[in-house]
Amino acid sequence: MFIACFKDYAFLYPTFAEIFLKMNLIEELRWRGMIQDIMPGTEEQLLKEVTTGYVGFDPTADSLHIGHLVPVLLLRHLQNYGHRPVALVGGATGMIGDPSGKSEERNLLDESTLAHNVQAIKDQLSQYIDFTPGKPNSAELVNNYDWMKEFSFIGFLRDIGKHITVNYMMSKDSVKKRIEGDAGISYTEFAYQLLQGYDFLWLHQNRNCKLQMGGSDQWGNIVTGTELIRRKAGGEAFAFTCPLITKADGGKFGKTESGTVWLSAARTTAYQFYQFWLNAGDADAEKWIKIFTFISKEEIDALIDQHKQDASKRLLQKRLAEEVTKFVHGEAELKAAIETTEKLFANQTAPAESLSIDDLEGMEGVIKFDYAADKIAAGIDVVSFLAETTIFPSKGEARKTVQGGGVSINRKKVDAIDMKIDNSLLLHNKYLLVQKGKKNYYLVKAV
């Protein structure tokens, strides 16, 4: 009971931090399935003293996506157990590009785009980790451009490069795969692990940072940092990684029909975000609820047992979707996402005509389009309508989906490609509710 009530507030008082240092963060992360590789001594270090640990985020976009959620949660768990989290935004390394997990060189971003992305990610991270100044283990945001911008090329080679051999760098999987592949690897990306290694060294020397965390694809880069600290500073450094998240059906985690699932509501609405988790398969939901929520082991075990008794109730999926959406978007957005879901799915047999204007306009997260009222008044074939609204990228794709029974308008399945869209279909003389597949809804407004 004490754990359930107070673990999230360990950072508020030193006494709480002292208590939770006696608890085992690594043990907690292991049962959740969040440990892949771990350096010897890491568990003992976290039990010994308040430890500063960091995770790096490359600013390749102006929002994090759900693939970044695990590193974010690692920082949050670290803070919950009384330690000091550091979130590093790679303003410098973002100019280079990490070859880990990449089959070819990525396009480099210009400085103004990088600066915009760095600020956006900083703002985003502050929603998930406590950065309030003055608290014993308040989080800190840093940008590696701040310490890399004054480094000359010659200075970096002399002071850093000489401590790591080419043989050591070439032994990393991320480098070997690229060298053996057709695309090869540029010196720019080859040197990335040195830059990331220097980040760890700088934080070790300037923030007493002894721990780096990240995805399992980062293990090679992370170990380079611990080696650099050992060789250049003679210091202790520790690390662990979490497994890369996969889907039971072999599909790519974090991808939907409409693309990447982002943490920013401007890119992925709270409703779409909620739907992603709600539509998880049983095997995925059982795994993900341990990784992506802070629910206790006892409660999760009970939820899994309840779910297995009647999987049709989708208890696991509902709780997973609620917890993750609340964490990322807040209580109000979660409530709106649930309300929209209920309006769209709870009573599918009710005619669309029963939805009020407030119901239609209040469907947060449903993609909305304006469309020329005169075109609807004149009558337009459904295939052209679907393509012109950009609900489908082309007439060919729209035609194929209609023929396959995958499109409904106002909750009635479209069964002919020559169907006409005209004023007789408008709800409240203004709206069309379009459904593509099982999950994608669009509200078209005649203007």
C-alpha positions as CSV (number, residue, x, y, z in Angstrom):
1,M,0.0,0.0,0.0
2,F,2.9,2.3,0.9
3,I,4.5,1.7,-2.5
4,A,1.3,2.3,-4.4
5,C,0.6,5.6,-2.6
6,F,4.1,7.1,-2.4
7,K,6.4,5.7,-5.1
8,D,5.5,8.4,-7.6
9,Y,6.4,11.1,-5.0
10,A,9.8,9.8,-3.9
11,F,11.5,12.8,-5.5
12,L,9.5,15.2,-3.2
13,Y,11.3,14.5,0.0
14,P,14.8,13.2,0.9
15,T,13.3,10.6,3.3
16,F,11.3,9.1,0.5
17,A,14.4,9.0,-1.7
18,E,16.3,7.2,1.1
19,I,13.6,4.6,1.5
20,F,13.3,3.9,-2.2
21,L,17.1,3.5,-2.7
22,K,16.7,0.4,-0.6
23,M,14.2,-0.9,-3.2
24,N,15.5,-2.5,-6.3
25,L,14.8,-0.5,-9.5
26,I,16.4,-3.1,-11.7
27,E,14.2,-5.8,-10.2
28,E,11.2,-3.7,-10.9
29,L,12.3,-3.2,-14.5
30,R,13.1,-6.8,-15.0
31,W,9.6,-8.1,-14.2
32,R,8.2,-5.4,-16.5
33,G,10.3,-6.8,-19.3
34,M,12.4,-3.6,-19.6
35,I,15.9,-4.9,-19.2
36,Q,17.9,-6.4,-22.1
37,D,21.6,-5.7,-21.5
38,I,23.1,-4.6,-18.2
39,M,26.7,-3.8,-17.2
40,P,28.0,-5.6,-14.2
41,G,27.7,-3.5,-11.0
42,T,24.8,-1.4,-12.3
43,E,22.2,-2.9,-9.9
44,E,24.6,-2.5,-6.9
45,Q,25.3,1.1,-7.9
46,L,21.6,2.0,-7.9
47,L,21.1,0.4,-4.5
48,K,24.2,2.1,-3.0
49,E,23.5,5.8,-3.6
50,V,21.5,8.4,-5.4
51,T,22.7,8.1,-9.0
52,T,22.4,10.4,-12.0
53,G,21.4,8.7,-15.2
54,Y,20.7,9.9,-18.6
55,V,18.9,9.0,-21.9
56,G,19.6,10.7,-25.2
57,F,16.9,11.8,-27.8
58,D,17.9,12.7,-31.3
59,P,15.8,15.7,-32.6
60,T,14.9,14.2,-36.0
61,A,11.3,15.6,-35.7
62,D,9.5,18.2,-33.6
63,S,7.8,15.4,-31.6
64,L,8.7,12.2,-29.9
65,H,6.8,9.1,-31.0
66,I,5.7,6.1,-29.1
67,G,9.0,4.3,-29.9
68,H,10.5,6.9,-27.5
69,L,8.1,6.2,-24.7
70,V,10.2,3.4,-23.2
71,P,13.3,5.7,-22.7
72,V,10.9,8.4,-21.3
73,L,9.5,5.8,-18.9
74,L,13.0,4.7,-17.9
75,L,13.7,8.2,-16.8
76,R,10.5,8.4,-14.9
77,H,11.1,5.1,-13.1
78,L,14.6,6.3,-12.3
79,Q,13.2,9.4,-10.7
80,N,10.4,7.5,-8.9
81,Y,13.1,5.4,-7.2
82,G,14.9,8.5,-5.9
83,H,17.6,9.0,-8.5
84,R,18.4,12.0,-10.7
85,P,17.3,11.8,-14.4
86,V,18.9,13.7,-17.2
87,A,17.2,14.0,-20.6
88,L,19.8,14.8,-23.3
89,V,18.5,16.3,-26.5
90,G,21.1,15.8,-29.3
91,G,21.4,19.2,-30.9
92,A,24.9,18.3,-32.0
93,T,24.6,14.5,-32.7
94,G,21.3,15.3,-34.5
95,M,23.4,17.0,-37.2
96,I,25.3,13.7,-37.8
97,G,22.8,10.9,-37.6
98,D,23.0,7.6,-35.7
99,P,23.7,4.6,-37.9
100,S,22.2,2.2,-35.3
101,G,19.3,0.3,-36.8
102,K,19.7,2.2,-40.1
103,S,20.4,0.5,-43.5
104,E,21.4,3.7,-45.2
105,E,22.6,7.3,-44.5
106,R,19.7,9.6,-43.4
107,N,19.2,13.1,-44.7
108,L,20.8,15.7,-42.5
109,L,18.6,18.5,-41.1
110,D,19.5,22.2,-41.4
111,E,20.3,24.2,-38.2
112,S,17.0,26.1,-38.0
113,T,15.0,22.9,-38.2
114,L,17.1,21.2,-35.6
115,A,16.8,24.2,-33.3
116,H,13.0,24.0,-33.6
117,N,12.9,20.3,-33.0
118,V,15.2,20.6,-30.0
119,Q,12.9,23.1,-28.3
120,A,9.8,21.1,-29.1
121,I,11.2,17.9,-27.6
122,K,12.4,19.8,-24.5
123,D,8.8,21.1,-24.0
124,Q,7.4,17.7,-24.5
125,L,9.7,15.9,-22.1
126,S,8.8,18.4,-19.3
127,Q,5.3,16.9,-19.4
128,Y,6.5,13.5,-18.3
129,I,9.4,14.0,-15.9
130,D,9.6,16.4,-12.9
131,F,12.0,19.3,-13.6
132,T,10.9,21.5,-10.7
133,P,14.0,23.2,-9.4
134,G,15.1,22.6,-5.8
135,K,13.9,19.1,-5.4
136,P,16.5,16.6,-4.3
137,N,16.3,14.6,-7.5
138,S,14.8,17.1,-9.9
139,A,15.3,16.2,-13.6
140,E,17.6,18.2,-15.9
141,L,17.4,18.9,-19.6
142,V,20.7,19.3,-21.5
143,N,21.6,19.9,-25.2
144,N,24.9,18.4,-26.3
145,Y,25.3,21.2,-28.8
146,D,26.1,23.4,-25.8
147,W,29.4,21.6,-25.1
148,M,30.2,20.4,-28.7
149,K,29.9,23.8,-30.5
150,E,33.3,25.1,-29.3
151,F,35.1,21.8,-30.1
152,S,37.4,22.0,-33.1
153,F,37.9,19.0,-35.3
154,I,41.6,18.7,-34.4
155,G,40.8,19.2,-30.7
156,F,38.3,16.4,-30.8
157,L,40.6,14.0,-32.5
158,R,43.5,14.8,-30.2
159,D,41.5,14.8,-26.9
160,I,38.9,12.1,-27.6
161,G,39.6,10.1,-30.7
162,K,43.0,8.9,-29.5
163,H,41.4,7.0,-26.6
164,I,39.3,4.7,-28.8
165,T,40.8,2.4,-31.5
166,V,39.3,1.9,-34.9
167,N,39.3,-1.8,-34.2
168,Y,37.1,-1.2,-31.2
169,M,34.7,1.0,-33.2
170,M,34.5,-1.4,-36.1
171,S,33.5,-4.2,-33.8
172,K,30.1,-2.6,-33.1
173,D,27.1,-4.3,-34.7
174,S,25.7,-1.0,-36.0
175,V,29.0,-0.4,-37.9
176,K,29.6,-3.9,-39.1
177,K,26.2,-4.2,-40.6
178,R,26.6,-1.0,-42.6
179,I,30.1,-1.9,-43.8
180,E,29.0,-5.3,-44.9
181,G,25.9,-3.9,-46.7
182,D,25.6,-2.2,-50.1
183,A,25.1,1.3,-48.7
184,G,28.4,1.3,-46.7
185,I,28.9,4.0,-44.0
186,S,30.3,7.5,-44.2
187,Y,33.0,8.7,-41.8
188,T,30.3,11.1,-40.4
189,E,28.1,8.3,-39.2
190,F,31.1,6.1,-38.3
191,A,32.2,8.8,-35.8
192,Y,28.8,9.0,-34.2
193,Q,29.6,6.6,-31.4
194,L,32.6,8.8,-30.4
195,L,30.3,11.8,-30.1
196,Q,27.8,9.9,-28.0
197,G,30.6,8.5,-26.0
198,Y,31.8,12.0,-25.3
199,D,28.3,13.0,-24.1
200,F,28.6,10.4,-21.4
201,L,32.1,11.6,-20.5
202,W,31.0,15.2,-20.3
203,L,28.0,14.4,-18.1
204,H,30.2,12.2,-16.0
205,Q,32.7,15.0,-15.4
206,N,30.2,17.9,-15.1
207,R,27.1,16.3,-13.7
208,N,28.6,13.3,-11.8
209,C,26.5,11.1,-14.2
210,K,27.3,7.4,-13.8
211,L,24.5,5.7,-15.7
212,Q,23.3,5.7,-19.3
213,M,20.1,4.0,-20.5
214,G,18.6,3.4,-23.9
215,G,17.2,1.0,-26.4
216,S,19.1,-2.3,-27.1
217,D,20.2,-0.9,-30.5
218,Q,22.2,1.7,-28.6
219,W,24.3,-0.8,-26.6
220,G,27.4,-0.4,-28.7
221,N,27.3,3.4,-28.5
222,I,26.6,3.3,-24.8
223,V,29.5,0.9,-24.1
224,T,31.8,3.2,-26.0
225,G,30.9,5.9,-23.5
226,T,31.7,3.8,-20.5
227,E,35.0,2.8,-22.1
228,L,35.9,6.4,-22.8
229,I,35.1,7.3,-19.1
230,R,37.4,4.5,-18.0
231,R,40.3,5.3,-20.3
232,K,40.2,9.1,-20.1
233,A,38.8,9.8,-16.7
234,G,39.5,6.6,-14.8
235,G,36.0,6.7,-13.5
236,E,33.1,4.3,-12.9
237,A,30.3,4.2,-15.4
238,F,27.3,1.9,-15.7
239,A,24.6,1.1,-18.3
240,F,21.6,-0.9,-19.2
241,T,19.3,-1.1,-22.2
242,C,15.7,-2.1,-22.8
243,P,14.5,-4.4,-25.5
244,L,13.1,-2.9,-28.7
245,I,9.3,-3.2,-28.7
246,T,7.8,-5.7,-31.1
247,K,4.3,-6.8,-32.0
248,A,3.2,-10.4,-31.7
249,D,2.0,-10.6,-35.3
250,G,5.4,-9.4,-36.6
251,G,4.1,-5.9,-37.6
252,K,6.1,-2.9,-36.8
253,F,5.4,-1.3,-33.4
254,G,4.1,2.3,-33.5
255,K,2.9,2.1,-37.1
256,T,-0.8,2.3,-38.2
257,E,-2.6,2.7,-41.5
258,S,-2.2,6.4,-41.1
259,G,1.5,6.3,-40.2
260,T,3.6,6.8,-37.1
261,V,1.9,7.3,-33.7
262,W,3.3,10.5,-32.3
263,L,3.2,11.9,-28.7
264,S,2.2,15.3,-30.0
265,A,-1.6,15.8,-30.3
266,A,-0.9,18.0,-33.3
267,R,0.5,15.0,-35.2
268,T,-1.6,12.2,-33.6
269,T,-4.8,13.2,-31.9
270,A,-5.5,11.9,-28.4
271,Y,-8.4,9.9,-29.9
272,Q,-6.1,8.2,-32.5
273,F,-3.5,7.6,-29.8
274,Y,-6.1,6.0,-27.5
275,Q,-7.4,3.8,-30.4
276,F,-3.9,2.5,-31.1
277,W,-3.6,1.0,-27.6
278,L,-7.3,-0.1,-27.5
279,N,-6.7,-2.1,-30.7
280,A,-3.7,-4.0,-29.3
281,G,-3.9,-7.8,-29.6
282,D,-4.3,-9.9,-26.4
283,A,-0.6,-11.0,-26.4
284,D,0.6,-7.5,-27.0
285,A,-1.7,-6.0,-24.4
286,E,-0.4,-8.4,-21.8
287,K,3.2,-7.5,-22.5
288,W,2.7,-3.7,-23.1
289,I,0.6,-3.1,-19.9
290,K,3.7,-4.0,-17.9
291,I,6.1,-1.8,-20.0
292,F,4.0,1.3,-20.6
293,T,2.1,1.8,-17.3
294,F,3.0,2.1,-13.7
295,I,0.4,-0.3,-12.5
296,S,1.7,-2.7,-9.8
297,K,2.6,-6.3,-10.5
298,E,-0.3,-7.5,-8.2
299,E,-2.9,-5.5,-10.1
300,I,-1.6,-6.4,-13.5
301,D,-1.6,-10.1,-12.6
302,A,-5.2,-9.7,-11.5
303,L,-6.1,-7.9,-14.7
304,I,-4.6,-10.6,-16.8
305,D,-6.5,-13.3,-15.0
306,Q,-9.8,-11.3,-15.4
307,H,-9.1,-10.8,-19.1
308,K,-8.5,-14.5,-19.7
309,Q,-11.8,-15.3,-18.2
310,D,-13.6,-13.3,-20.9
311,A,-11.3,-11.8,-23.5
312,S,-14.2,-10.3,-25.4
313,K,-14.5,-7.6,-22.7
314,R,-11.0,-6.4,-23.6
315,L,-10.2,-5.4,-20.0
316,L,-6.5,-5.3,-20.6
317,Q,-6.7,-3.2,-23.7
318,K,-9.1,-0.7,-22.1
319,R,-6.9,-0.2,-19.0
320,L,-3.7,0.0,-21.1
321,A,-5.3,2.6,-23.4
322,E,-6.5,4.6,-20.4
323,E,-3.2,4.6,-18.5
324,V,-1.0,5.5,-21.5
325,T,-3.3,8.1,-22.9
326,K,-3.6,9.8,-19.5
327,F,0.2,9.8,-19.0
328,V,0.9,11.3,-22.5
329,H,-2.1,13.6,-23.0
330,G,-3.7,14.1,-19.5
331,E,-7.0,13.3,-17.9
332,A,-9.1,15.8,-19.9
333,E,-7.9,14.5,-23.3
334,L,-8.4,10.9,-22.1
335,K,-12.0,11.7,-21.2
336,A,-12.6,13.3,-24.6
337,A,-11.1,10.2,-26.4
338,I,-13.3,7.8,-24.4
339,E,-16.4,10.0,-25.2
340,T,-15.6,10.0,-28.9
341,T,-15.0,6.3,-28.9
342,E,-18.4,5.7,-27.2
343,K,-20.2,7.9,-29.7
344,L,-18.6,6.2,-32.6
345,F,-18.5,2.6,-31.5
346,A,-20.8,2.0,-28.5
347,N,-24.0,1.8,-30.5
348,Q,-23.2,1.1,-34.1
349,T,-26.7,0.1,-34.8
350,A,-28.1,3.6,-34.0
351,P,-28.5,5.7,-37.1
352,A,-26.1,8.5,-37.7
353,E,-29.1,10.8,-37.9
354,S,-29.4,10.3,-34.1
355,L,-26.1,12.2,-33.5
356,S,-26.6,15.8,-32.7
357,I,-24.6,18.7,-34.1
358,D,-22.8,18.9,-30.7
359,D,-22.0,15.2,-31.0
360,L,-20.5,15.5,-34.4
361,E,-18.6,18.7,-33.7
362,G,-17.4,17.5,-30.4
363,M,-15.8,14.3,-31.7
364,E,-12.2,15.2,-30.7
365,G,-9.6,13.2,-32.7
366,V,-11.9,12.5,-35.7
367,I,-10.2,14.0,-38.7
368,K,-12.2,16.8,-40.1
369,F,-12.4,18.2,-43.6
370,D,-14.3,21.1,-45.2
371,Y,-15.7,20.3,-48.7
372,A,-17.3,22.5,-51.3
373,A,-21.1,22.6,-50.7
374,D,-21.9,23.3,-54.3
375,K,-20.1,20.1,-55.4
376,I,-22.3,18.1,-53.0
377,A,-25.4,19.9,-54.2
378,A,-24.6,19.1,-57.8
379,G,-23.9,15.4,-56.9
380,I,-20.5,13.7,-57.1
381,D,-19.6,10.1,-57.3
382,V,-18.4,8.5,-54.1
383,V,-14.9,7.6,-55.5
384,S,-14.1,11.1,-56.6
385,F,-15.5,12.5,-53.3
386,L,-13.2,10.2,-51.3
387,A,-10.2,11.1,-53.3
388,E,-10.9,14.9,-53.4
389,T,-11.3,15.0,-49.6
390,T,-7.9,13.2,-49.3
391,I,-9.6,10.5,-47.2
392,F,-7.9,8.3,-49.8
393,P,-4.7,9.3,-51.6
394,S,-6.1,8.3,-55.0
395,K,-9.3,7.3,-56.8
396,G,-7.8,3.8,-57.5
397,E,-7.4,3.1,-53.8
398,A,-10.8,4.6,-53.0
399,R,-12.4,2.4,-55.6
400,K,-10.7,-0.7,-54.4
401,T,-11.7,-0.2,-50.8
402,V,-15.3,0.6,-51.7
403,Q,-15.5,-2.6,-53.7
404,G,-14.1,-4.5,-50.8
405,G,-16.8,-3.2,-48.5
406,G,-14.4,-1.0,-46.5
407,V,-16.2,2.3,-46.6
408,S,-19.3,3.5,-44.8
409,I,-21.0,6.9,-44.9
410,N,-23.3,7.9,-42.1
411,R,-22.9,4.3,-40.7
412,K,-24.2,2.8,-43.9
413,K,-21.9,0.6,-46.0
414,V,-21.2,1.9,-49.5
415,D,-21.9,-1.0,-51.8
416,A,-21.5,0.7,-55.2
417,I,-18.7,2.8,-56.8
418,D,-21.3,4.8,-58.7
419,M,-23.1,6.0,-55.6
420,K,-23.8,9.7,-55.6
421,I,-23.0,12.0,-52.7
422,D,-25.6,14.8,-52.6
423,N,-27.6,16.9,-50.2
424,S,-29.9,14.1,-49.3
425,L,-27.1,12.4,-47.4
426,L,-26.1,15.4,-45.3
427,L,-26.6,15.2,-41.5
428,H,-28.2,18.4,-40.2
429,N,-27.8,19.7,-43.8
430,K,-24.1,20.1,-43.3
431,Y,-22.2,16.9,-42.3
432,L,-21.1,13.5,-43.7
433,L,-19.6,10.9,-41.3
434,V,-17.2,8.7,-43.2
435,Q,-15.6,5.5,-41.9
436,K,-12.6,3.9,-43.6
437,G,-11.9,0.4,-42.4
438,K,-12.7,-0.4,-38.8
439,K,-11.0,2.4,-37.0
440,N,-10.7,5.5,-39.1
441,Y,-13.4,8.1,-39.0
442,Y,-13.7,11.4,-40.8
443,L,-16.2,14.3,-40.5
444,V,-16.8,16.1,-43.7
445,K,-18.4,19.5,-43.5
446,A,-20.1,21.2,-46.5
447,V,-19.1,24.8,-46.7
